[in-house]
Amino acid sequence: MQQYEQEKVFEQVGQRAQQDVMVNSFIRSVYNWMAVGLALTGGIALFASQSAFLKNLIFGNRFMFYGLIIGELGMVFFLSARISKIKASTATALFLGYAALNGLTLSFVFLVYTSSSIASTFFICAGMFAGLSIYGMVTKRDLTSVGNFMMMGLFGIILASVVNIFMQSHFIHMLIAYAGVLIFTGLTAYDTQKIKEMAISQPAGLGEGVARKGAIMGALTLYLDFINLFLMLLRIFGDSD
Protein backbone atom coordinates (compact mmCIF):
# COMPACT_ATOMS: atom_id res chain seq x y z
CA MET A 1 0.00 0.00 0.00
CA GLN A 2 2.78 2.37 0.96
CA GLN A 3 4.67 1.57 -2.26
CA TYR A 4 1.53 2.29 -4.30
CA GLU A 5 1.11 5.68 -2.61
CA GLN A 6 4.75 6.53 -3.28
CA GLU A 7 4.32 5.61 -6.95
CA LYS A 8 1.25 7.88 -7.16
CA VAL A 9 3.18 10.73 -5.59
CA PHE A 10 6.05 10.27 -8.04
CA GLU A 11 3.58 10.15 -10.92
CA GLN A 12 1.91 13.39 -9.79
CA VAL A 13 5.28 15.09 -9.37
CA GLY A 14 6.26 13.96 -12.86
CA GLN A 15 3.00 15.25 -14.33
CA ARG A 16 3.43 18.63 -12.62
CA ALA A 17 7.01 18.86 -13.87
CA GLN A 18 5.87 18.08 -17.41
CA GLN A 19 3.12 20.67 -17.17
CA ASP A 20 5.60 23.28 -15.90
CA VAL A 21 7.84 22.59 -18.89
CA MET A 22 4.90 23.00 -21.30
CA VAL A 23 3.74 26.22 -19.60
CA ASN A 24 7.21 27.75 -19.59
CA SER A 25 7.79 26.76 -23.22
CA PHE A 26 4.48 28.32 -24.32
CA ILE A 27 5.06 31.57 -22.41
CA ARG A 28 8.62 31.82 -23.71
CA SER A 29 7.31 31.37 -27.25
CA VAL A 30 4.75 34.16 -26.72
CA TYR A 31 7.39 36.64 -25.57
CA ASN A 32 9.84 35.58 -28.27
CA TRP A 33 7.29 36.26 -31.01
CA MET A 34 6.30 39.54 -29.40
CA ALA A 35 9.98 40.59 -29.37
CA VAL A 36 10.32 39.62 -33.05
CA GLY A 37 7.26 41.70 -33.90
CA LEU A 38 8.52 44.74 -31.99
CA ALA A 39 11.98 44.48 -33.54
CA LEU A 40 10.47 44.25 -37.03
CA THR A 41 8.21 47.23 -36.39
CA GLY A 42 11.03 49.34 -34.97
CA GLY A 43 13.47 48.46 -37.75
CA ILE A 44 11.00 49.23 -40.54
CA ALA A 45 9.84 52.44 -38.84
CA LEU A 46 13.44 53.68 -38.59
CA PHE A 47 14.21 52.71 -42.19
CA ALA A 48 11.03 54.32 -43.54
CA SER A 49 11.71 57.55 -41.62
CA GLN A 50 15.09 57.84 -43.39
CA SER A 51 13.79 57.05 -46.87
CA ALA A 52 12.56 60.05 -48.85
CA PHE A 53 10.63 57.76 -51.19
CA LEU A 54 8.77 55.97 -48.39
CA LYS A 55 8.08 59.18 -46.48
CA ASN A 56 6.55 60.74 -49.57
CA LEU A 57 4.63 57.55 -50.37
CA ILE A 58 3.16 57.14 -46.87
CA PHE A 59 2.63 60.71 -45.72
CA GLY A 60 2.42 62.50 -49.05
CA ASN A 61 -0.81 60.71 -49.87
CA ARG A 62 -3.51 60.64 -47.21
CA PHE A 63 -5.28 57.76 -48.94
CA MET A 64 -2.12 55.64 -48.75
CA PHE A 65 -1.68 56.33 -45.04
CA TYR A 66 -5.27 55.51 -44.15
CA GLY A 67 -5.19 52.55 -46.51
CA LEU A 68 -2.27 51.10 -44.52
CA ILE A 69 -4.16 51.59 -41.27
CA ILE A 70 -7.26 49.89 -42.69
CA GLY A 71 -5.06 47.06 -43.93
CA GLU A 72 -3.56 46.63 -40.45
CA LEU A 73 -6.98 46.53 -38.80
CA GLY A 74 -8.19 44.02 -41.39
CA MET A 75 -5.24 41.73 -40.68
CA VAL A 76 -5.83 41.86 -36.91
CA PHE A 77 -9.56 41.15 -37.24
CA PHE A 78 -8.96 38.34 -39.73
CA LEU A 79 -6.27 36.75 -37.57
CA SER A 80 -8.44 36.96 -34.44
CA ALA A 81 -11.54 35.57 -36.14
CA ARG A 82 -9.88 32.81 -38.19
CA ILE A 83 -7.05 31.69 -35.91
CA SER A 84 -8.62 28.28 -35.29
CA LYS A 85 -9.09 27.58 -39.02
CA ILE A 86 -5.88 28.83 -40.61
CA LYS A 87 -2.48 27.15 -40.64
CA ALA A 88 0.19 28.10 -38.11
CA SER A 89 2.41 29.36 -40.95
CA THR A 90 -0.41 31.63 -42.16
CA ALA A 91 -0.97 33.00 -38.65
CA THR A 92 2.76 33.69 -38.33
CA ALA A 93 2.89 35.43 -41.71
CA LEU A 94 -0.13 37.60 -40.83
CA PHE A 95 1.42 38.61 -37.51
CA LEU A 96 4.74 39.52 -39.11
CA GLY A 97 2.94 41.30 -41.97
CA TYR A 98 0.96 43.33 -39.46
CA ALA A 99 4.14 44.23 -37.56
CA ALA A 100 5.76 45.34 -40.84
CA LEU A 101 2.80 47.51 -41.90
CA ASN A 102 2.66 49.00 -38.42
CA GLY A 103 6.32 49.91 -38.79
CA LEU A 104 5.49 51.92 -41.91
CA THR A 105 2.69 53.87 -40.25
CA LEU A 106 4.65 54.38 -37.03
CA SER A 107 7.61 55.84 -38.88
CA PHE A 108 6.08 59.24 -38.08
CA VAL A 109 7.42 58.77 -34.54
CA PHE A 110 10.99 59.30 -35.80
CA LEU A 111 9.85 62.37 -37.75
CA VAL A 112 7.96 64.05 -34.90
CA TYR A 113 10.04 63.26 -31.80
CA THR A 114 13.73 63.50 -30.98
CA SER A 115 15.80 60.32 -30.93
CA SER A 116 16.74 60.81 -27.28
CA SER A 117 13.12 61.14 -26.14
CA ILE A 118 12.13 58.08 -28.20
CA ALA A 119 14.92 56.04 -26.60
CA SER A 120 14.20 57.19 -23.04
CA THR A 121 10.45 56.62 -23.45
CA PHE A 122 11.09 53.15 -24.88
CA PHE A 123 13.13 52.16 -21.82
CA ILE A 124 10.48 53.58 -19.49
CA CYS A 125 7.83 51.60 -21.37
CA ALA A 126 9.93 48.42 -21.36
CA GLY A 127 10.47 48.70 -17.60
CA MET A 128 6.79 49.27 -16.93
CA PHE A 129 5.80 46.44 -19.26
CA ALA A 130 8.21 44.01 -17.59
CA GLY A 131 6.93 44.89 -14.13
CA LEU A 132 3.29 44.58 -15.18
CA SER A 133 3.93 41.24 -16.90
CA ILE A 134 5.60 39.88 -13.78
CA TYR A 135 2.66 41.07 -11.70
CA GLY A 136 0.20 39.44 -14.10
CA MET A 137 2.16 36.18 -13.86
CA VAL A 138 2.50 35.95 -10.09
CA THR A 139 -0.63 37.62 -8.69
CA LYS A 140 -3.31 35.38 -7.20
CA ARG A 141 -5.95 38.05 -7.77
CA ASP A 142 -8.40 37.48 -10.61
CA LEU A 143 -7.92 40.45 -12.95
CA THR A 144 -11.02 39.79 -15.06
CA SER A 145 -12.94 42.72 -13.58
CA VAL A 146 -9.90 44.96 -14.12
CA GLY A 147 -9.66 43.84 -17.74
CA ASN A 148 -13.36 44.46 -18.39
CA PHE A 149 -13.15 47.95 -16.88
CA MET A 150 -10.05 48.78 -18.92
CA MET A 151 -11.75 47.60 -22.11
CA MET A 152 -14.61 50.04 -21.46
CA GLY A 153 -12.01 52.75 -20.91
CA LEU A 154 -10.34 51.81 -24.20
CA PHE A 155 -13.56 52.37 -26.12
CA GLY A 156 -13.84 55.70 -24.31
CA ILE A 157 -10.43 56.97 -25.40
CA ILE A 158 -11.05 55.77 -28.97
CA LEU A 159 -14.24 57.83 -29.05
CA ALA A 160 -12.48 60.81 -27.47
CA SER A 161 -9.66 60.52 -30.03
CA VAL A 162 -12.16 60.62 -32.91
CA VAL A 163 -13.88 63.68 -31.42
CA ASN A 164 -10.54 65.42 -30.89
CA ILE A 165 -9.69 65.06 -34.57
CA PHE A 166 -12.21 67.85 -35.11
CA MET A 167 -11.69 69.78 -31.86
CA GLN A 168 -7.86 69.73 -31.90
CA SER A 169 -7.77 70.34 -28.13
CA HIS A 170 -4.36 69.99 -26.47
CA PHE A 171 -6.06 69.39 -23.12
CA ILE A 172 -8.09 66.47 -24.49
CA HIS A 173 -4.97 65.18 -26.26
CA MET A 174 -3.06 65.01 -22.97
CA LEU A 175 -6.07 63.67 -21.07
CA ILE A 176 -6.27 60.80 -23.56
CA ALA A 177 -2.54 60.15 -23.09
CA TYR A 178 -2.73 59.90 -19.29
CA ALA A 179 -5.92 57.82 -19.46
CA GLY A 180 -4.30 55.61 -22.10
CA VAL A 181 -1.28 54.91 -19.88
CA LEU A 182 -3.62 53.83 -17.09
CA ILE A 183 -5.74 51.67 -19.42
CA PHE A 184 -2.85 49.85 -21.10
CA THR A 185 -1.16 49.38 -17.75
CA GLY A 186 -4.21 47.44 -16.57
CA LEU A 187 -4.61 45.58 -19.87
CA THR A 188 -0.98 44.44 -19.85
CA ALA A 189 -1.34 42.79 -16.43
CA TYR A 190 -4.74 41.34 -17.38
CA ASP A 191 -3.60 39.96 -20.74
CA THR A 192 -0.48 38.44 -19.17
CA GLN A 193 -2.62 36.62 -16.63
CA LYS A 194 -4.89 35.32 -19.40
CA ILE A 195 -1.90 34.04 -21.37
CA LYS A 196 -0.63 32.25 -18.27
CA GLU A 197 -4.06 30.65 -17.80
CA MET A 198 -4.10 29.68 -21.47
CA ALA A 199 -0.71 28.00 -21.06
CA ILE A 200 -1.82 26.09 -17.95
CA SER A 201 -5.06 24.90 -19.55
CA GLN A 202 -3.33 23.44 -22.61
CA PRO A 203 -4.06 19.72 -22.95
CA ALA A 204 -1.14 17.31 -22.97
CA GLY A 205 0.12 16.32 -26.40
CA LEU A 206 -1.03 19.57 -28.01
CA GLY A 207 0.15 19.73 -31.62
CA GLU A 208 2.98 22.06 -32.52
CA GLY A 209 0.82 23.96 -35.00
CA VAL A 210 -1.95 24.60 -32.46
CA ALA A 211 0.57 25.68 -29.84
CA ARG A 212 2.22 28.03 -32.37
CA LYS A 213 -1.13 29.66 -33.19
CA GLY A 214 -1.86 30.17 -29.50
CA ALA A 215 1.57 31.72 -29.03
CA ILE A 216 1.03 34.04 -32.01
CA MET A 217 -2.29 35.28 -30.62
CA GLY A 218 -0.71 35.84 -27.22
CA ALA A 219 2.19 37.67 -28.84
CA LEU A 220 -0.18 39.88 -30.85
CA THR A 221 -2.12 40.80 -27.70
CA LEU A 222 1.00 41.78 -25.74
CA TYR A 223 2.48 43.49 -28.81
CA LEU A 224 -0.57 45.75 -29.06
CA ASP A 225 -0.41 46.51 -25.33
CA PHE A 226 3.28 47.45 -25.59
CA ILE A 227 2.93 49.60 -28.71
CA ASN A 228 -0.05 51.52 -27.38
CA LEU A 229 1.52 52.03 -23.95
CA PHE A 230 4.66 53.33 -25.67
CA LEU A 231 2.69 55.77 -27.85
CA MET A 232 0.74 57.10 -24.87
CA LEU A 233 3.94 57.60 -22.87
CA LEU A 234 5.53 59.29 -25.88
CA ARG A 235 2.72 61.83 -25.93
CA ILE A 236 3.61 62.71 -22.35
CA PHE A 237 7.40 62.50 -22.31
CA GLY A 238 8.32 62.93 -25.98
CA ASP A 239 10.11 66.07 -27.14
CA SER A 240 9.22 67.38 -30.57
CA ASP A 241 11.98 67.25 -33.16
C-alpha positions in Angstrom: 0.0 0.0 0.0 2.8 2.4 1.0 4.7 1.6 -2.3 1.5 2.3 -4.3 1.1 5.7 -2.6 4.7 6.5 -3.3 4.3 5.6 -6.9 1.2 7.9 -7.2 3.2 10.7 -5.6 6.1 10.3 -8.0 3.6 10.1 -10.9 1.9 13.4 -9.8 5.3 15.1 -9.4 6.3 14.0 -12.9 3.0 15.3 -14.3 3.4 18.6 -12.6 7.0 18.9 -13.9 5.9 18.1 -17.4 3.1 20.7 -17.2 5.6 23.3 -15.9 7.8 22.6 -18.9 4.9 23.0 -21.3 3.7 26.2 -19.6 7.2 27.7 -19.6 7.8 26.8 -23.2 4.5 28.3 -24.3 5.1 31.6 -22.4 8.6 31.8 -23.7 7.3 31.4 -27.2 4.8 34.2 -26.7 7.4 36.6 -25.6 9.8 35.6 -28.3 7.3 36.3 -31.0 6.3 39.5 -29.4 10.0 40.6 -29.4 10.3 39.6 -33.0 7.3 41.7 -33.9 8.5 44.7 -32.0 12.0 44.5 -33.5 10.5 44.2 -37.0 8.2 47.2 -36.4 11.0 49.3 -35.0 13.5 48.5 -37.7 11.0 49.2 -40.5 9.8 52.4 -38.8 13.4 53.7 -38.6 14.2 52.7 -42.2 11.0 54.3 -43.5 11.7 57.6 -41.6 15.1 57.8 -43.4 13.8 57.0 -46.9 12.6 60.1 -48.8 10.6 57.8 -51.2 8.8 56.0 -48.4 8.1 59.2 -46.5 6.5 60.7 -49.6 4.6 57.5 -50.4 3.2 57.1 -46.9 2.6 60.7 -45.7 2.4 62.5 -49.1 -0.8 60.7 -49.9 -3.5 60.6 -47.2 -5.3 57.8 -48.9 -2.1 55.6 -48.8 -1.7 56.3 -45.0 -5.3 55.5 -44.1 -5.2 52.5 -46.5 -2.3 51.1 -44.5 -4.2 51.6 -41.3 -7.3 49.9 -42.7 -5.1 47.1 -43.9 -3.6 46.6 -40.4 -7.0 46.5 -38.8 -8.2 44.0 -41.4 -5.2 41.7 -40.7 -5.8 41.9 -36.9 -9.6 41.2 -37.2 -9.0 38.3 -39.7 -6.3 36.8 -37.6 -8.4 37.0 -34.4 -11.5 35.6 -36.1 -9.9 32.8 -38.2 -7.1 31.7 -35.9 -8.6 28.3 -35.3 -9.1 27.6 -39.0 -5.9 28.8 -40.6 -2.5 27.2 -40.6 0.2 28.1 -38.1 2.4 29.4 -40.9 -0.4 31.6 -42.2 -1.0 33.0 -38.7 2.8 33.7 -38.3 2.9 35.4 -41.7 -0.1 37.6 -40.8 1.4 38.6 -37.5 4.7 39.5 -39.1 2.9 41.3 -42.0 1.0 43.3 -39.5 4.1 44.2 -37.6 5.8 45.3 -40.8 2.8 47.5 -41.9 2.7 49.0 -38.4 6.3 49.9 -38.8 5.5 51.9 -41.9 2.7 53.9 -40.3 4.7 54.4 -37.0 7.6 55.8 -38.9 6.1 59.2 -38.1 7.4 58.8 -34.5 11.0 59.3 -35.8 9.9 62.4 -37.8 8.0 64.0 -34.9 10.0 63.3 -31.8 13.7 63.5 -31.0 15.8 60.3 -30.9 16.7 60.8 -27.3 13.1 61.1 -26.1 12.1 58.1 -28.2 14.9 56.0 -26.6 14.2 57.2 -23.0 10.4 56.6 -23.4 11.1 53.2 -24.9 13.1 52.2 -21.8 10.5 53.6 -19.5 7.8 51.6 -21.4 9.9 48.4 -21.4 10.5 48.7 -17.6 6.8 49.3 -16.9 5.8 46.4 -19.3 8.2 44.0 -17.6 6.9 44.9 -14.1 3.3 44.6 -15.2 3.9 41.2 -16.9 5.6 39.9 -13.8 2.7 41.1 -11.7 0.2 39.4 -14.1 2.2 36.2 -13.9 2.5 36.0 -10.1 -0.6 37.6 -8.7 -3.3 35.4 -7.2 -5.9 38.1 -7.8 -8.4 37.5 -10.6 -7.9 40.4 -12.9 -11.0 39.8 -15.1 -12.9 42.7 -13.6 -9.9 45.0 -14.1 -9.7 43.8 -17.7 -13.4 44.5 -18.4 -13.2 47.9 -16.9 -10.1 48.8 -18.9 -11.8 47.6 -22.1 -14.6 50.0 -21.5 -12.0 52.8 -20.9 -10.3 51.8 -24.2 -13.6 52.4 -26.1 -13.8 55.7 -24.3 -10.4 57.0 -25.4 -11.0 55.8 -29.0 -14.2 57.8 -29.0 -12.5 60.8 -27.5 -9.7 60.5 -30.0 -12.2 60.6 -32.9 -13.9 63.7 -31.4 -10.5 65.4 -30.9 -9.7 65.1 -34.6 -12.2 67.8 -35.1 -11.7 69.8 -31.9 -7.9 69.7 -31.9 -7.8 70.3 -28.1 -4.4 70.0 -26.5 -6.1 69.4 -23.1 -8.1 66.5 -24.5 -5.0 65.2 -26.3 -3.1 65.0 -23.0 -6.1 63.7 -21.1 -6.3 60.8 -23.6 -2.5 60.2 -23.1 -2.7 59.9 -19.3 -5.9 57.8 -19.5 -4.3 55.6 -22.1 -1.3 54.9 -19.9 -3.6 53.8 -17.1 -5.7 51.7 -19.4 -2.9 49.9 -21.1 -1.2 49.4 -17.7 -4.2 47.4 -16.6 -4.6 45.6 -19.9 -1.0 44.4 -19.9 -1.3 42.8 -16.4 -4.7 41.3 -17.4 -3.6 40.0 -20.7 -0.5 38.4 -19.2 -2.6 36.6 -16.6 -4.9 35.3 -19.4 -1.9 34.0 -21.4 -0.6 32.2 -18.3 -4.1 30.6 -17.8 -4.1 29.7 -21.5 -0.7 28.0 -21.1 -1.8 26.1 -17.9 -5.1 24.9 -19.6 -3.3 23.4 -22.6 -4.1 19.7 -23.0 -1.1 17.3 -23.0 0.1 16.3 -26.4 -1.0 19.6 -28.0 0.2 19.7 -31.6 3.0 22.1 -32.5 0.8 24.0 -35.0 -2.0 24.6 -32.5 0.6 25.7 -29.8 2.2 28.0 -32.4 -1.1 29.7 -33.2 -1.9 30.2 -29.5 1.6 31.7 -29.0 1.0 34.0 -32.0 -2.3 35.3 -30.6 -0.7 35.8 -27.2 2.2 37.7 -28.8 -0.2 39.9 -30.9 -2.1 40.8 -27.7 1.0 41.8 -25.7 2.5 43.5 -28.8 -0.6 45.8 -29.1 -0.4 46.5 -25.3 3.3 47.5 -25.6 2.9 49.6 -28.7 -0.1 51.5 -27.4 1.5 52.0 -23.9 4.7 53.3 -25.7 2.7 55.8 -27.8 0.7 57.1 -24.9 3.9 57.6 -22.9 5.5 59.3 -25.9 2.7 61.8 -25.9 3.6 62.7 -22.3 7.4 62.5 -22.3 8.3 62.9 -26.0 10.1 66.1 -27.1 9.2 67.4 -30.6 12.0 67.3 -33.2 
